[in-house]
Amino acid sequence: MTMKLQPLDFEKPISELEQSLEELRRQSRENNVNLEPEVRRLEAKIEETKRNIYSNMTAWQRVQIARHTARPYTLDYLQLSFSDFIELHGDRRFAEDPSMPGGLATIGHHKCVVIGHQKGRDTKENIYRNFGCANPEGYRKALRLMRMAEKFSLPFVALIDTPGAYPGIGAEERHIAEAIAVNIRDMMTLRTPTIGVVIGEGGSGGALGIGVCDRVLMLENAYYSVISPEGCAAILWKHRKHAPEAAEALKLTATDLKEFKLVDDVVPEPLGGAHQDQEQAIANLRTAVVKHIEELKKIPMEQLLKERYEKFRRVGFFAGE
């Protein structure tokens, strides 16, 4: 999972200071000169700059962090947040979908069924994983695993990270809209605790197809939206250069959605995003999921189903309606 981090545009002041720090340390080593006071001052300036930048990020900057290629993906969490992961393949109807791996796992002391969207880190892997955009068979595999979770009374955990479901001709021919709609319907009545976590991008129906859960969590720098900022900008302003304005208008950040009660909990990330300290981000997700599994297991099933129904019926209602 270790890779060289490329700074985003708004991170360049930090990157420039870090390069200056490295150059200062190099000169100290090569010339055998004690520059420790200057090094400490520069380190303090870097930390201050990081706090200033990362504490005042715009919605568009958070979208950029959510899409960072060094960010932990579903398989990273399955390897390190979960244990004993056994991948299960195929929807028993058409094919296997590599963009949505899932299977049996353990998190904390809880056995569970888990599934999530998987992106690639390079061109070859992205083509194999379809850029994290699942086909109908991915959602039908997810439903098969949900029903398995229900049958064996196992909590179901969904890790959401997709720009949206795949819109290609083949997906339309195999009824992508119907596959997502069936999942949304059946998740409402699934007789087992369900938890959805938006770990990166939460795009439209592609996210909802595995996201109708008792608890919906979001990582601090993830986003969850009916449309991408670029798509919104193309419709409203006829040009994607207005994506930053669209991101603000869409209210797609974890903070906004928690305020609107569309998500139940925000999982903190290390300063600068999950890719800056992947081990800490992975540990934070594990802690949050275990906490909610333990809470949900204490609720009687009929009450759980009632609360799930009421939770989603409240979506879209505002004061005065």
FENGI-V347469 format. One record per pair of residues at least 24 apart in sequence whose C-alpha atoms are under 10 Angstrom apart, sorted by the first residue. I is the first residue (numbers start at 1). J is the second residue. If there is no record, write none. Layout:
I_J, I_J
This chain:
1_70, 1_71, 1_72, 1_73, 1_76, 1_121, 1_275, 1_278, 2_70, 2_275, 2_278, 3_69, 3_70, 3_275, 4_70, 5_68, 5_69, 5_70, 5_71, 5_275, 5_276, 6_68, 6_69, 6_70, 7_68, 8_61, 8_64, 8_65, 8_68, 9_61, 9_64, 10_53, 10_54, 10_57, 10_61, 10_64, 11_49, 11_50, 11_53, 11_54, 11_61, 11_272, 13_46, 13_49, 13_50, 13_53, 14_45, 14_46, 14_47, 14_48, 14_49, 14_50, 14_53, 15_46, 16_46, 17_42, 17_43, 17_45, 17_46, 17_49, 18_42, 18_43, 18_45, 18_46, 21_46, 47_271, 50_271, 50_272, 51_271, 51_272, 53_271, 53_272, 54_271, 54_272, 54_273, 55_271, 55_272, 57_221, 57_272, 58_244, 58_245, 58_247, 58_248, 58_253, 59_221, 59_222, 59_223, 59_229, 59_244, 59_245, 59_246, 59_247, 59_248, 59_249, 59_250, 59_251, 59_252, 59_253, 59_254, 59_255, 59_256, 60_223, 60_229, 60_243, 60_244, 60_245, 60_246, 60_247, 60_248, 60_252, 60_253, 61_221, 61_244, 61_247, 62_200, 62_220, 62_221, 62_222, 62_223, 62_247, 62_252, 62_253, 62_254, 62_272, 62_273, 63_200, 63_201, 63_221, 63_222, 63_223, 63_224, 63_228, 63_229, 63_244, 63_247, 63_252, 63_253, 64_200, 64_201, 64_221, 64_222, 64_223, 65_200, 65_201, 65_221, 65_222, 65_223, 65_272, 65_273, 65_274, 65_275, 66_161, 66_198, 66_199, 66_200, 66_201, 66_202, 66_219, 66_220, 66_221, 66_222, 66_223, 66_273, 66_274, 66_275, 67_161, 67_162, 67_163, 67_200, 67_201, 67_221, 67_222, 67_223, 68_121, 68_200, 68_273, 68_274, 68_275, 69_119, 69_120, 69_121, 69_122, 69_275, 70_121, 70_273, 70_274, 70_275, 70_276, 70_278, 71_121, 71_199, 71_200, 71_273, 71_274, 71_275, 71_276, 71_277, 71_278, 71_281, 72_119, 72_199, 72_200, 72_274, 72_275, 72_276, 72_277, 72_278, 72_279, 72_281, 72_282, 73_116, 73_117, 73_118, 73_119, 73_120, 73_121, 73_132, 73_159, 73_160, 73_161, 73_199, 73_200, 73_275, 73_282, 74_100, 74_101, 74_102, 74_114, 74_115, 74_116, 74_117, 74_118, 74_119, 74_158, 74_159, 74_160, 74_161, 74_199, 74_200, 75_100, 75_101, 75_102, 75_115, 75_116, 75_117, 75_118, 75_119, 75_159, 76_118, 76_278, 76_279, 76_282, 77_116, 77_159, 77_199, 77_278, 77_279, 77_281, 77_282, 77_283, 77_285, 77_286, 78_102, 78_103, 78_105, 78_106, 78_107, 78_114, 78_115, 78_116, 78_159, 78_282, 79_105, 79_282, 80_107, 80_278, 80_279, 80_282, 80_283, 80_286, 81_105, 81_106, 81_107, 81_108, 81_279, 81_281, 81_282, 81_283, 81_284, 81_285, 81_286, 81_287, 81_289, 82_106, 82_107, 82_108, 82_110, 82_111, 82_112, 82_114, 82_282, 82_283, 82_285, 82_286, 83_107, 83_108, 83_109, 83_111, 84_111, 85_111, 85_112, 85_113, 85_114, 86_113, 86_114, 87_113, 87_114, 87_115, 88_115, 88_141, 88_145, 89_138, 89_141, 89_142, 89_145, 90_137, 90_138, 90_140, 90_141, 90_142, 90_144, 91_136, 91_137, 91_138, 91_139, 91_140, 91_141, 91_142, 91_143, 91_144, 91_145, 92_137, 92_140, 92_141, 92_144, 93_137, 93_140, 93_141, 94_136, 94_137, 94_138, 94_140, 94_141, 94_174, 95_135, 95_136, 95_137, 95_138, 95_140, 95_141, 96_135, 96_137, 96_138, 96_140, 96_141, 97_128, 97_129, 97_130, 97_133, 97_134, 97_135, 97_136, 97_137, 97_138, 97_139, 97_140, 97_141, 98_128, 98_129, 98_130, 98_132, 98_133, 98_134, 98_135, 98_137, 98_138, 99_126, 99_127, 99_128, 99_129, 99_130, 99_131, 99_132, 99_133, 99_134, 99_135, 99_138, 99_162, 99_166, 100_129, 100_130, 100_132, 100_133, 100_134, 100_135, 100_137, 100_138, 100_139, 100_141, 100_142, 100_159, 100_160, 100_161, 100_162, 101_129, 101_138, 101_141, 101_142, 102_138, 102_141, 102_142, 102_145, 102_157, 102_158, 102_159, 103_141, 103_142, 103_145, 103_146, 103_148, 103_149, 104_145, 104_148, 104_149, 104_154, 104_156, 105_157, 107_157, 107_286, 107_287, 107_289, 107_290, 107_293, 108_286, 108_287, 108_289, 108_290, 108_291, 108_293, 109_290, 109_294, 110_154, 110_155, 110_290, 110_293, 110_294, 111_149, 111_153, 111_154, 111_155, 111_156, 112_149, 112_152, 112_153, 112_154, 112_155, 112_156, 112_157, 112_193, 112_194, 112_293, 113_142, 113_145, 113_146, 113_147, 113_148, 113_149, 113_150, 113_152, 113_153, 113_154, 113_155, 113_156, 113_157, 113_158, 113_194, 114_142, 114_145, 114_146, 114_149, 114_154, 114_155, 114_156, 114_157, 114_158, 114_159, 114_194, 114_195, 114_196, 115_139, 115_141, 115_142, 115_143, 115_145, 115_146, 115_156, 115_157, 115_158, 115_159, 115_160, 115_196, 115_210, 116_142, 116_157, 116_158, 116_159, 116_160, 116_161, 116_162, 116_196, 116_197, 116_198, 116_199, 116_207, 116_210, 117_158, 117_159, 117_160, 117_161, 117_162, 117_163, 117_164, 117_165, 117_199, 117_200, 117_201, 117_202, 117_206, 117_207, 117_210, 118_159, 118_160, 118_161, 118_162, 119_161, 119_162, 119_163, 130_165, 130_166, 131_162, 131_163, 131_164, 131_166, 132_160, 132_161, 132_162, 132_163, 132_164, 132_165, 132_166, 132_201, 132_206, 133_161, 133_162, 133_163, 133_164, 133_165, 133_166, 133_167, 133_203, 133_206, 133_207, 134_162, 134_163, 134_164, 134_165, 134_166, 134_167, 134_171, 134_176, 134_206, 134_207, 134_209, 135_165, 135_166, 135_167, 135_168, 135_170, 135_171, 135_172, 135_174, 135_175, 135_176, 135_179, 135_180, 135_206, 136_165, 136_166, 136_170, 136_171, 136_172, 136_173, 136_174, 136_175, 136_176, 136_177, 136_178, 136_179, 136_180, 136_209, 137_171, 137_174, 137_175, 137_176, 137_179, 138_165, 138_176, 138_179, 138_180, 138_209, 139_165, 139_176, 139_178, 139_179, 139_180, 139_181, 139_182, 139_183, 139_206, 139_209, 139_210, 140_176, 140_179, 140_180, 140_182, 140_183, 140_209, 141_179, 142_183, 142_209, 142_210, 143_179, 143_180, 143_182, 143_183, 143_184, 143_186, 143_187, 143_209, 143_210, 144_183, 146_183, 146_186, 146_187, 146_190, 146_191, 146_192, 146_194, 146_210, 147_186, 147_187, 147_190, 147_191, 147_192, 149_190, 149_191, 149_192, 149_193, 149_194, 150_190, 150_191, 150_192, 150_193, 150_194, 151_190, 151_191, 151_192, 152_192, 153_191, 153_192, 153_193, 154_191, 154_192, 154_193, 154_194, 154_297, 155_191, 155_192, 155_193, 155_194, 155_195, 155_293, 155_294, 155_296, 155_297, 156_190, 156_192, 156_193, 156_194, 156_195, 156_196, 156_210, 156_213, 156_214, 156_293, 157_193, 157_194, 157_195, 157_196, 157_197, 157_210, 157_211, 157_213, 157_215, 157_289, 157_293, 158_194, 158_195, 158_196, 158_197, 158_198, 158_199, 158_207, 158_209, 158_210, 158_211, 158_212, 158_213, 158_216, 159_195, 159_196, 159_197, 159_198, 159_199, 159_200, 159_202, 159_207, 159_210, 159_211, 159_217, 159_218, 160_196, 160_197, 160_198, 160_199, 160_200, 160_201, 160_202, 160_203, 160_206, 160_207, 160_208, 160_209, 160_210, 160_211, 160_217, 160_218, 160_222, 160_224, 161_197, 161_198, 161_199, 161_200, 161_201, 161_202, 161_203, 161_206, 161_207, 161_222, 161_223, 161_224, 162_198, 162_199, 162_200, 162_201, 162_202, 162_203, 162_204, 162_205, 162_206, 162_207, 162_224, 163_200, 163_201, 163_202, 163_203, 163_204, 163_205, 163_206, 163_207, 163_224, 163_225, 163_227, 163_228, 164_201, 164_202, 164_203, 164_204, 164_205, 164_206, 164_207, 164_208, 164_209, 164_225, 164_226, 164_227, 164_228, 165_203, 165_204, 165_205, 165_206, 165_207, 165_208, 165_209, 166_206, 167_206, 176_205, 176_206, 176_209, 177_205, 177_206, 177_209, 179_209, 180_205, 180_206, 180_207, 180_208, 180_209, 180_210, 181_205, 181_208, 181_209, 182_209, 183_208, 183_209, 183_210, 183_211, 183_212, 184_208, 184_209, 184_210, 184_211, 184_212, 184_213, 185_209, 185_212, 186_212, 187_211, 187_212, 187_213, 187_214, 187_305, 187_308, 188_212, 188_213, 188_214, 188_305, 188_306, 188_308, 188_309, 188_312, 189_304, 189_305, 189_306, 189_308, 189_309, 190_301, 190_304, 190_305, 190_308, 191_301, 191_302, 191_304, 191_305, 192_296, 192_297, 192_301, 192_304, 192_305, 193_292, 193_293, 193_294, 193_295, 193_296, 193_297, 193_298, 193_299, 193_301, 193_304, 193_305, 193_308, 194_292, 194_293, 194_296, 194_304, 194_308, 195_289, 195_292, 195_293, 195_296, 196_263, 196_289, 197_222, 197_263, 197_265, 197_266, 197_267, 197_285, 197_288, 197_289, 198_222, 198_223, 198_224, 198_254, 198_263, 198_266, 198_267, 199_223, 199_224, 199_267, 199_274, 199_281, 199_285, 200_224, 200_274, 201_225, 201_228, 202_226, 202_227, 202_228, 202_252, 203_227, 203_228, 204_228, 212_308, 212_309, 212_311, 212_312, 213_308, 213_309, 213_311, 213_312, 214_264, 214_292, 214_293, 214_296, 214_304, 214_305, 214_307, 214_308, 214_309, 214_311, 214_312, 215_262, 215_263, 215_264, 215_265, 215_289, 215_292, 215_293, 215_296, 215_308, 215_311, 216_258, 216_261, 216_262, 216_263, 216_264, 216_265, 216_266, 216_292, 217_254, 217_258, 217_262, 217_263, 217_264, 217_265, 217_266, 217_267, 217_285, 217_288, 217_289, 217_292, 218_253, 218_254, 218_255, 218_257, 218_258, 218_263, 218_264, 218_265, 218_266, 218_267, 218_268, 218_285, 219_253, 219_254, 219_265, 219_266, 219_267, 219_268, 219_269, 219_273, 219_274, 219_281, 219_284, 219_285, 220_253, 220_254, 220_255, 220_265, 220_266, 220_267, 220_268, 220_269, 220_270, 220_273, 220_274, 221_253, 221_254, 221_255, 221_266, 221_267, 221_268, 221_269, 221_270, 221_272, 221_273, 221_274, 222_252, 222_253, 222_254, 222_255, 222_266, 222_267, 222_269, 222_273, 222_274, 223_247, 223_251, 223_252, 223_253, 223_254, 223_255, 223_256, 223_257, 224_250, 224_251, 224_252, 224_253, 224_254, 224_257, 224_262, 224_263, 225_250, 225_251, 225_252, 225_253, 225_257, 226_250, 226_252, 227_252, 228_252, 260_315, 260_316, 260_317, 260_318, 261_311, 261_314, 261_315, 262_311, 262_312, 262_314, 262_315, 262_316, 264_292, 265_292
